[in-house]
Amino acid sequence: MDRLEKILSIALENLDGDNYLLAIIVAKRSEQLSNGEETLIPEIVKQKGLVKPADIALYELAENMLDYKIS
């Protein structure tokens, strides 16, 4: 499995290094996944054996699968 630090680094790059924004996006997406929403990356989840909503959300963010807007 890829090291979580590597995935975190990629996700942060996608957000121009904004730790606060990363925390908010991962938390909100984790909540959605915990409430039954389907993952956007089922093949990666199955391949890597991911089960924690926060890990799945982080992978989705690193893969640029999540839409967000700053208001």
Backbone as numpy.savetxt, mean C-alpha at the origin, in Angstrom:
# Nx Ny Nz CAx CAy CAz Cx Cy Cz
10.51 -13.09 -0.25 9.67 -11.92 -0.25 10.56 -10.68 -0.25
10.11 -9.67 -0.99 10.83 -8.41 -1.00 10.85 -7.84 0.41
11.95 -7.22 0.74 12.02 -6.59 2.05 11.05 -5.43 2.11
10.38 -5.31 3.20 9.39 -4.27 3.37 10.01 -2.88 3.24
11.28 -2.76 3.65 11.97 -1.47 3.54 12.09 -1.03 2.08
12.31 -1.98 1.19 12.42 -1.67 -0.24 11.07 -1.18 -0.79
10.00 -1.87 -0.40 8.66 -1.47 -0.85 8.30 -0.10 -0.26
8.65 0.12 0.99 8.40 1.41 1.63 9.14 2.52 0.90
10.36 2.26 0.52 11.16 3.25 -0.21 10.52 3.60 -1.55
10.02 2.60 -2.26 9.36 2.83 -3.55 8.09 3.65 -3.34
7.30 3.28 -2.33 6.06 4.01 -2.04 6.35 5.46 -1.68
7.39 5.69 -0.90 7.77 7.06 -0.54 8.22 7.86 -1.76
8.93 7.22 -2.66 9.34 7.89 -3.91 8.11 8.35 -4.68
7.09 7.50 -4.72 5.85 7.84 -5.44 5.13 9.03 -4.82
5.42 9.30 -3.55 4.78 10.41 -2.83 5.76 11.55 -2.57
6.84 11.59 -3.30 7.87 12.62 -3.14 8.39 12.71 -1.71
8.49 11.57 -1.05 9.08 11.50 0.28 8.20 11.99 1.41
6.92 12.15 1.18 6.00 12.68 2.20 5.54 11.55 3.13
6.20 11.43 4.28 5.87 10.38 5.25 4.45 10.51 5.78
4.01 11.73 6.02 2.68 11.98 6.56 1.61 11.49 5.58
1.77 11.83 4.32 0.81 11.40 3.30 0.81 9.88 3.17
1.98 9.27 3.23 2.07 7.81 3.15 1.29 7.17 4.30
1.47 7.70 5.50 0.77 7.13 6.67 -0.74 7.24 6.51
-1.21 8.38 6.03 -2.66 8.58 5.87 -3.22 7.64 4.81
-2.55 7.56 3.66 -3.04 6.71 2.56 -3.05 5.24 2.98
-1.97 4.78 3.59 -1.89 3.37 4.00 -2.94 3.07 5.08
-3.13 3.99 6.01 -4.13 3.77 7.06 -5.54 3.69 6.48
-5.88 4.61 5.59 -7.22 4.61 5.01 -7.46 3.37 4.14
-6.45 3.00 3.35 -6.59 1.82 2.50 -6.65 0.55 3.35
-5.87 0.50 4.41 -5.90 -0.65 5.32 -7.28 -0.83 5.91
-7.90 0.28 6.29 -9.26 0.22 6.84 -10.23 -0.33 5.80
-10.11 0.13 4.56 -10.98 -0.37 3.49 -10.81 -1.88 3.31
-9.55 -2.33 3.30 -9.29 -3.76 3.13 -9.82 -4.56 4.31
-9.67 -4.02 5.51 -10.18 -4.70 6.71 -11.70 -4.81 6.70
-12.34 -3.86 6.04 -13.80 -3.86 5.95 -14.32 -4.67 4.76
-13.44 -5.42 4.10 -13.88 -6.35 3.07 -13.64 -5.94 1.63
-13.08 -4.77 1.39 -12.81 -4.37 0.01 -11.72 -5.27 -0.58
-11.86 -5.59 -1.84 -10.90 -6.47 -2.51 -9.60 -5.73 -2.82
-8.51 -6.48 -2.79 -7.21 -5.91 -3.13 -7.12 -5.61 -4.63
-6.30 -4.66 -4.97 -6.08 -4.30 -6.38 -4.93 -5.11 -6.99
-4.25 -5.88 -6.16 -3.09 -6.66 -6.62 -3.19 -8.12 -6.15
-4.26 -8.82 -6.53 -4.45 -10.18 -6.00 -3.32 -11.15 -6.33
-2.69 -10.98 -7.49 -1.60 -11.89 -7.86 -0.38 -11.70 -6.97
-0.08 -10.47 -6.59 1.06 -10.21 -5.70 0.75 -10.70 -4.29
-0.48 -10.47 -3.84 -0.89 -10.92 -2.51 -0.75 -12.43 -2.40
-1.21 -13.13 -3.42 -1.13 -14.60 -3.42 0.32 -15.07 -3.51
1.09 -14.47 -4.42 2.48 -14.86 -4.64 3.33 -14.63 -3.39
3.14 -13.50 -2.74 3.99 -13.13 -1.60 3.40 -13.57 -0.27
2.18 -14.06 -0.27 1.56 -14.52 0.96 1.22 -13.39 1.92
0.84 -12.25 1.38 0.52 -11.11 2.23 -0.85 -11.30 2.87
-0.94 -11.00 4.15 -2.22 -11.11 4.85 -2.58 -9.85 5.63
-1.60 -9.06 6.01 -1.87 -7.86 6.79 -2.34 -6.73 5.87
-3.46 -6.11 6.22 -3.98 -5.03 5.38 -2.97 -3.91 5.13
-2.18 -3.55 6.13 -1.20 -2.47 5.95 -0.13 -2.86 4.93
0.30 -4.11 4.95 1.30 -4.57 3.97 0.71 -4.55 2.56
-0.53 -5.00 2.44 -1.19 -5.00 1.13 -1.34 -3.57 0.62
-1.78 -2.66 1.50 -1.94 -1.25 1.12 -0.62 -0.64 0.69
0.46 -0.97 1.38 1.78 -0.45 1.03 2.22 -0.96 -0.34
2.00 -2.23 -0.61 2.32 -2.78 -1.93 1.48 -2.12 -3.02
0.19 -1.91 -2.75 -0.67 -1.25 -3.73 -0.16 0.15 -4.02
0.27 0.86 -3.00 0.80 2.21 -3.18 2.11 2.18 -3.96
2.98 1.24 -3.65 4.25 1.11 -4.35 4.04 0.78 -5.83
2.96 0.08 -6.13 2.63 -0.29 -7.52 1.81 0.78 -8.23
1.63 1.93 -7.58 0.85 3.05 -8.15 -0.59 2.65 -8.49
-1.18 1.82 -7.64 -2.54 1.36 -7.88 -3.58 2.19 -7.15
-3.16 3.07 -6.26 -4.10 3.83 -5.44 -4.22 5.26 -5.96
-5.46 5.73 -6.05 -5.72 7.12 -6.41 -5.97 7.90 -5.13
-5.45 9.07 -5.07 -5.65 9.94 -3.91 -5.60 11.38 -4.39
-6.23 12.24 -3.62 -6.11 13.66 -3.94 -5.91 14.42 -2.64
-5.15 15.46 -2.73 -4.83 16.28 -1.58 -5.74 17.50 -1.62
-6.46 17.72 -0.54 -7.35 18.87 -0.53 -6.97 19.85 0.57
